[in-house]
Amino acid sequence: MASFEFELTRNITIGQYLPTGSLIHRLDPRIKLLAFTILVIAMAICHTYVGNFIALAFACYLFYISRIPISYGLSGVKPAIPFILVLAVLQLLFYSEIASGGTVFVDYGFILITSDSIRLVIVSALRFIEIIFLSSVLTLSTSTTQITHGIESLLDPLKHVKFPVHEFALIITIAIRFVPTFAMEMEKMMKAQASRGAEFGTGAWWRIIQRTKDVFPIIIPLFNVAMARAEDLVLAMEARCYTPGSERSIYAKYKAKSTDYAALLFCILFAVLLLAFPFPY
Amino acid sequence: MERGLTTRKIVIAGVLGAVAILLGVTRLGFIPVPTAAGNATIMHIPAIIGGVMQGPFVGLVIGLIFGVSSFLDATIPLFKDPLVAILPRLFIGVTAYLSYVSLRRVNEYAAIGMAGFVGAFTNTLLVLTMAVIRGYIAPGVAVTIALTNGIPEAIVSVIITLAVVVAWKKLDHRGNRKSKISGEM
């Protein structure tokens, strides 16, 4: 356990990218982000059984056309299964106050199970799996650079209302860039503290205060290291005359093709279908 | 403080955003409290610190990064809903900043501690409210979670915010490592 906990960099999946060169990979990142947003909103609102099963099938189909093994999506679902089960039981038993409509199946003391509360449990589990699949396809088929460029150019119209689009994209780039660096710093600090006799993750789980206190000698230096790095970066950027808000040209320019528009149109139609079609269940 | 975005604000928002992501993916940002909502979290602290040090916009952006990363990384269905995972997090840094500014004239340290408390409280309150509205948990369960998770979160948040912000404010006197161009706090 101990040896595993020190290797923080191994667990970081941010920026994991699987280049298979499929149709999905070649789509314009702006289109992908837009389509992703539309689909997530549609899935979050859709509350019918049939609708959610269709959405799940669609998410699986996306894995197929992007030539990404579906095991990548399943590995995101696996750690969540215990939570899904616990939440399902809680929703089933304690949710009667709000979802009391429909047929009553069990009504025993405070326990009230209705067809509405069962629907709630199944639909929220399905919704969860759909969104995990969808976000896996997006991040596995789009590199982080593409995502930040995509966000920057999508937000471009906001420049007219004085929203700092370029600066915003820069913030995201800095954030993603520094995650592995800080992971390494944190590993170093944990090893340093451990070599002086600190214990991590060895206390019993019910000793909450003890385990919380264990975190302080890592978190506080981490913030201090982060701030010191930030000051260095500020100095370096200002030494190179970086000026926020000045006009800049863009290195990567995206031009949407007809396939991109077709994909977007398809996703919009799919979202409309999910929300507007009167599914019987 | 200077108006508009300075280089320092951009960089600090980015760097603290990185810390927020890191605390999430390494699971170090969780305090193991055995409740329905899983663990208590300290991942909102970067947003509070950003809000206190560099103002509401920086706090808001870090809150956004925290929200999006918790949304993408969620293992609980509750946080796979953008309305629960992202929207409430935007306000953490903003309320922390407001409480810091309103108390700063009274006592600097009390103001920083208060910002830590208010920021954590904002997170607990808004996330649970959204969770109840969206129908993931019943109101009764939400109150229990507010007590079991909210209180430890608030205490830890006050301690860490105080320690980090005070240390950062002193950085200047010791090492003189701060750039002078984008202005002092």
Interface residues (C-beta under 8 A of the other chain):
Chain A: L8 N11 I12 T13 I14 V40 I41 A44 P79 A80 F83 I84 V86 L87 L90 Q91 F94 Y95 S96 E97 I98 A99 L120 S124 A125 R127 F128 I131 I132 S135 T139 P164 E167 F168 L170 I171 I172 T173 I174 A175 I176 R177 F178 V179 T181 F182 A183 M186 W205 W206 I208 R211 T212 V215 F216 I218 I219 I220 L222 F223 N224 A226 M227 A228 R229 A230 E231 D232 L233 V234 L235 M237 E238 Y242 T243 P244 G245
Chain B: G4 L5 T6 T7 R8 I10 V11 I12 A13 G14 V15 L16 G17 A18 V19 A20 I21 L22 L23 V25 T26 R27 L28 I31 P32 V33 P34 A36 G38 I42 I45 P46 I49 V61 I65 L72 A74 T75 I76 P77 L78 K80 D81 P82 L83 G135 Y136 I137 A138 P139 G140 V141 P152 V156 I159 I160 A163 V164 A167 W168 L171 R177 K178 S179 I181 S182
